[in-house]
C-alpha cells in the first residue's frame, strides 16, 4: 500500500469589492482536506466524500476528481492513478471558494504524490478545469489565492498571468457566513446578462488601481476607500438577506470596507487589528441576526502560504 498524504487547501475571498474575477485572497480557515495515495489502476478513484452529502464520488462529476485527472494528464503519468478522500470542511455555495478549494486539493495532492514536478501556475491551470465544471467559467480569483496564498491579482486567465500583491502586516480579514446558500452559476448569470455604463466601469477601474496601490504602500486608509464596487455588488446584494443592514453595521463598527465575498452570501470586511476585527465580526453577525439568520465568523490575518501537504 502506498503512502497516503493529506493536503489542506484554504478557502478564499474573491473580488474584494471592485475586483470582479481579478482579485482574491486566501484565508487561514476554513478549507478542504484531501487525502490521496497512488493507485496501480490508471485514472482517479474517489473513495469517500465527507461533510457534503450532495457531492458525488464520480471523479468525472466531482471537481476534486476533475482537477486531479488534469494534473495526472499534465504530468504525463502512465499506468498509475490516484485514490482520493475529500473531506469538505467548508459550506457549499458560501462565496468562500468551496469548489476551488476542492479542485486545488486534488491537483496539489497528485503533484505531491508524483514528485512535485508541476509549478504553482500549472496547478492553477489544472484546478481551473474543476472550477469551470462547477461554475461554468474558468475564473481564477478563488483558485489562484488558494494555490499561492496571500492576495493575488489575475491579470489574465488565457494566458494565465497571476500577480502576487503585498499584504500589509496589520491587515485582518473578517468573514461572516450566514446560514443560507447562493449558487455561483446563478450569481454569475446575473452579472453576465447585465450591461454597464462607462461611468460605472471607470469607478471600478479607479478603485482596483487604488486598492493595488494601497497594498504596495501599506496605506490602509486608501485601502478602505477602495473597497467599493459599482458593478457587481448592486446586482448581487438582493441575494444576501439583510445585506444593506449588515454592511452598514460593519462600517459603523469601524471596518476598513465591506463587500460580498465572491457570489455570496458570505460577507468580507477588513480591519487593522485583531480587536477591531472581532468587533466588526460581532456587528455583522448581529446584522444577520436581525434578519433571522445565524452565521459563522472567520477572523484573522491573510493566509500567506496557500495549499500545502500537512
C-alpha positions as CSV (number, residue, x, y, z in Angstrom):
1,X,0.0,0.0,0.0
2,X,1.4,3.4,-1.0
3,X,1.8,6.2,1.5
4,X,-1.2,8.3,2.0
5,X,-0.8,12.1,2.1
6,X,-3.1,14.9,3.3
7,X,-3.4,18.3,1.6
8,X,-5.1,21.3,3.1
9,X,-6.5,23.8,0.5
10,X,-7.7,27.1,2.0
11,X,-11.0,28.9,1.5
12,X,-10.7,32.2,-0.3
13,X,-12.5,35.6,-0.5
14,X,-12.7,37.0,-4.0
15,X,-13.5,40.2,-5.8
16,X,-12.6,42.3,-2.6
17,X,-15.1,44.9,-3.6
18,X,-14.2,46.3,-7.1
19,X,-12.1,43.4,-8.4
20,X,-14.6,41.1,-10.0
21,X,-12.7,38.0,-11.2
22,X,-9.3,39.6,-10.8
23,X,-8.7,39.9,-7.0
24,X,-8.7,37.3,-4.3
25,X,-7.1,36.3,-1.0
26,X,-6.5,33.1,0.9
27,X,-8.0,32.5,4.4
28,X,-6.4,30.7,7.3
29,X,-9.6,28.8,7.7
30,X,-11.9,27.2,6.7
31,X,-10.7,24.9,3.9
32,X,-10.9,21.4,2.5
33,X,-8.8,18.4,3.3
34,X,-7.9,15.9,0.6
35,X,-6.2,12.6,1.3
36,X,-4.5,10.8,-1.5
37,X,-2.5,7.7,-2.4
38,X,-1.0,6.3,-5.6
39,X,-3.1,3.5,-7.2
40,X,-2.0,0.8,-9.6
41,X,-5.2,1.5,-11.6
42,X,-4.9,4.4,-14.0
43,X,-7.2,7.4,-13.5
44,X,-8.9,8.8,-10.4
45,X,-11.0,7.0,-7.8
46,X,-12.8,9.0,-5.2
47,X,-13.1,6.6,-2.2
48,X,-15.1,8.8,0.0
49,X,-16.6,12.3,0.4
50,X,-17.4,13.6,3.9
51,X,-19.0,16.8,5.0
52,X,-21.2,17.2,2.0
53,X,-23.8,14.5,1.3
54,X,-24.8,16.2,-2.0
55,X,-21.4,15.7,-3.7
56,X,-20.8,12.7,-6.0
57,X,-17.9,10.2,-5.7
58,X,-17.9,10.0,-9.5
59,X,-14.5,11.5,-10.5
60,X,-16.0,13.0,-13.6
61,X,-18.7,14.7,-11.6
62,X,-16.7,16.0,-8.6
63,X,-14.3,18.8,-9.0
64,X,-11.6,17.2,-6.9
65,X,-11.5,14.3,-9.4
66,X,-11.6,16.6,-12.5
67,X,-8.6,18.6,-11.2
68,X,-6.7,15.5,-10.1
69,X,-7.2,14.0,-13.6
70,X,-6.0,17.2,-15.2
71,X,-2.8,17.1,-13.0
72,X,-2.2,13.4,-14.0
73,X,-2.5,14.3,-17.6
74,X,-0.3,17.4,-17.3
75,X,2.4,15.4,-15.5
76,X,2.1,12.6,-18.1
77,X,1.6,9.7,-15.7
78,X,1.1,6.3,-17.4
79,X,-0.1,3.1,-15.8
80,X,-0.9,4.6,-12.4
81,X,-3.6,6.6,-10.8
82,X,-4.7,8.1,-7.5
83,X,-7.3,7.3,-4.8
84,X,-8.8,10.3,-3.1
85,X,-10.7,11.1,0.0
86,X,-12.4,14.5,0.1
87,X,-13.2,16.0,3.5
88,X,-15.4,19.1,3.0
89,X,-14.7,21.4,5.9
90,X,-16.5,24.4,4.5
91,X,-20.0,25.1,3.3
92,X,-21.1,24.8,-0.3
93,X,-22.5,27.9,-2.1
94,X,-20.9,30.1,0.5
95,X,-18.9,32.6,-1.6
96,X,-15.7,31.2,0.0
97,X,-14.4,29.3,-3.0
98,X,-15.6,25.8,-1.9
99,X,-15.3,24.3,-5.4
100,X,-11.9,26.0,-5.9
101,X,-10.5,24.5,-2.6
102,X,-11.6,21.0,-3.6
103,X,-10.1,21.5,-7.1
104,X,-6.8,22.8,-5.7
105,X,-6.6,20.0,-3.1
106,X,-7.0,17.4,-5.9
107,X,-4.3,18.9,-8.1
108,X,-1.8,19.6,-5.3
109,X,-2.3,16.0,-4.0
110,X,-1.5,14.5,-7.3
111,X,1.6,16.8,-7.7
112,X,2.9,15.9,-4.3
113,X,2.4,12.1,-4.9
114,X,4.4,12.3,-8.1
115,X,7.4,14.3,-7.2
116,X,6.2,17.9,-7.2
117,X,7.0,18.5,-10.8
118,X,4.2,21.0,-11.5
119,X,4.7,24.7,-10.9
120,X,2.0,26.6,-9.0
121,X,0.9,28.1,-12.3
122,X,0.4,24.5,-13.6
123,X,-1.6,23.7,-10.5
124,X,-3.8,26.7,-11.0
125,X,-4.4,25.6,-14.7
126,X,-5.4,22.1,-13.6
127,X,-7.6,23.4,-10.8
128,X,-9.4,25.7,-13.2
129,X,-10.8,22.7,-15.0
130,X,-12.6,21.8,-11.8
131,X,-13.8,25.3,-11.2
132,X,-15.1,25.6,-14.8
133,X,-17.1,22.4,-14.2
134,X,-18.6,23.8,-11.0
135,X,-19.5,27.3,-12.0
136,X,-19.5,27.3,-15.8
137,X,-16.5,29.6,-16.2
138,X,-12.7,29.2,-15.6
139,X,-12.3,32.2,-13.3
140,X,-9.1,32.1,-11.2
141,X,-9.9,34.6,-8.4
142,X,-10.5,31.7,-5.9
143,X,-8.2,29.1,-7.3
144,X,-5.1,31.3,-7.6
145,X,-5.1,32.6,-4.0
146,X,-5.9,29.0,-2.7
147,X,-2.7,27.8,-4.5
148,X,-0.4,30.8,-4.0
149,X,-1.7,32.1,-0.7
150,X,-1.7,35.9,0.1
151,X,-3.5,38.4,-2.0
152,X,-3.3,37.9,-5.8
153,X,-4.4,39.8,-8.9
154,X,-5.3,37.8,-12.0
155,X,-4.4,39.9,-15.0
156,X,-5.4,37.2,-17.4
157,X,-6.6,33.6,-17.5
158,X,-5.7,33.0,-21.1
159,X,-2.7,33.1,-21.0
160,X,-2.6,32.7,-17.2
161,X,-0.9,35.7,-15.5
162,X,-1.1,35.8,-11.7
163,X,0.5,38.6,-9.8
164,X,1.2,38.3,-6.0
165,X,0.4,41.6,-4.1
166,X,1.9,42.7,-0.8
167,X,-0.1,42.1,2.3
168,X,0.2,44.9,4.9
169,X,1.2,43.4,8.3
170,X,-1.7,44.9,10.2
171,X,-4.4,43.8,7.8
172,X,-7.0,41.5,9.2
173,X,-9.8,39.7,7.3
174,X,-13.4,39.3,8.7
175,X,-15.6,36.7,7.0
176,X,-19.1,36.1,8.2
177,X,-21.0,33.3,6.6
178,X,-24.8,33.4,7.1
179,X,-26.6,30.1,7.0
180,X,-28.1,30.4,3.6
181,X,-26.8,29.5,0.1
182,X,-26.1,31.3,-3.1
183,X,-25.5,29.2,-6.3
184,X,-22.3,30.5,-8.0
185,X,-23.6,29.7,-11.5
186,X,-26.8,31.6,-10.9
187,X,-25.0,34.6,-9.4
188,X,-22.6,34.7,-12.4
189,X,-25.5,34.6,-14.8
190,X,-27.0,37.7,-13.2
191,X,-23.7,39.5,-14.0
192,X,-23.2,38.1,-17.5
193,X,-26.6,39.4,-18.5
194,X,-26.1,42.9,-17.3
195,X,-24.9,45.9,-19.4
196,X,-22.9,48.7,-17.7
197,X,-22.3,52.4,-18.3
198,X,-18.8,53.7,-18.9
199,X,-19.1,55.7,-15.7
200,X,-19.7,52.5,-13.7
201,X,-16.6,50.9,-15.3
202,X,-14.5,53.9,-14.6
203,X,-15.4,53.9,-10.9
204,X,-14.2,50.3,-10.6
205,X,-11.1,50.9,-12.6
206,X,-10.1,53.6,-10.2
207,X,-10.9,51.6,-7.1
208,X,-8.9,48.5,-8.3
209,X,-5.9,50.7,-9.2
210,X,-6.2,52.4,-5.8
211,X,-6.5,49.1,-3.9
212,X,-3.4,47.7,-5.5
213,X,-1.5,50.9,-4.7
214,X,-2.8,50.8,-1.1
215,X,-1.4,47.3,-0.7
216,X,2.0,48.3,-2.1
217,X,2.1,51.4,0.2
218,X,0.6,49.6,3.2
219,X,-1.9,52.5,3.2
220,X,-5.0,51.0,4.9
221,X,-6.9,54.3,4.8
222,X,-6.6,54.2,1.0
223,X,-7.4,50.5,1.0
224,X,-10.6,51.2,2.9
225,X,-11.7,53.9,0.4
226,X,-11.1,51.4,-2.5
227,X,-13.4,48.6,-1.2
228,X,-16.2,49.9,-3.4
229,X,-18.0,48.1,-6.2
230,X,-20.2,49.9,-8.7
231,X,-20.7,46.8,-11.0
232,X,-21.4,43.5,-9.3
233,X,-22.4,44.2,-5.7
234,X,-25.5,46.2,-6.5
235,X,-26.8,43.2,-8.6
236,X,-25.9,40.5,-6.1
237,X,-26.9,42.4,-2.9
238,X,-30.5,41.1,-3.1
239,X,-29.2,37.5,-3.0
240,X,-27.8,38.2,0.5
241,X,-30.6,38.6,3.1
242,X,-30.2,41.8,5.0
243,X,-27.0,42.8,3.2
244,X,-27.7,46.6,3.4
245,X,-28.2,46.3,7.2
246,X,-25.1,44.1,7.6
247,X,-22.8,46.4,5.5
248,X,-23.9,49.5,7.4
249,X,-23.3,47.7,10.7
250,X,-19.8,46.7,9.6
251,X,-18.9,50.3,8.6
252,X,-20.4,51.8,11.7
253,X,-18.2,49.4,13.7
254,X,-15.1,50.8,12.1
255,X,-14.5,48.2,9.3
256,X,-12.0,49.1,6.6
257,X,-14.5,48.5,3.9
258,X,-17.1,45.7,3.5
259,X,-18.4,43.8,0.5
260,X,-19.8,40.4,-0.7
261,X,-17.3,37.6,-0.8
262,X,-17.4,36.1,-4.3
263,X,-21.0,35.2,-5.2
264,X,-22.1,35.5,-1.5
265,X,-23.8,35.0,0.8
266,X,-20.6,35.4,2.9
267,X,-19.6,39.0,3.7
268,X,-16.0,40.1,3.8
269,X,-14.7,43.1,5.7
270,X,-11.3,44.3,6.8
271,X,-9.7,45.7,10.0
272,X,-6.3,46.9,11.1
273,X,-6.2,45.0,14.4
274,X,-7.5,41.7,15.9
275,X,-9.6,43.6,18.4
276,X,-11.3,45.7,15.7
277,X,-11.8,42.6,13.5
278,X,-13.6,40.8,16.3
279,X,-15.8,43.9,16.9
280,X,-16.7,44.1,13.2
281,X,-17.5,40.4,13.1
282,X,-19.9,40.8,16.0
283,X,-21.6,43.7,14.3
284,X,-22.1,41.7,11.1
285,X,-23.4,38.7,13.0
286,X,-25.9,41.0,14.8
287,X,-27.0,42.4,11.5
288,X,-27.7,39.0,10.1
289,X,-29.5,38.1,13.3
290,X,-31.9,41.0,12.8
291,X,-32.9,39.2,9.6
292,X,-33.3,35.9,11.4
293,X,-30.1,34.4,10.1
294,X,-27.5,32.6,12.3
295,X,-23.9,32.8,11.0
296,X,-20.3,31.7,11.5
297,X,-17.3,34.0,11.6
298,X,-13.7,33.5,10.4
299,X,-11.4,36.2,11.6
300,X,-7.6,36.6,11.2
301,X,-4.7,37.5,9.0
302,X,-4.4,36.6,5.3
303,X,-3.1,33.1,4.8
304,X,0.3,33.7,3.2
305,X,1.1,30.1,2.4
306,X,-1.8,28.6,0.3
307,X,-2.4,24.9,-0.2
308,X,0.1,22.5,1.2
309,X,0.7,19.0,2.3
310,X,0.0,18.8,6.1
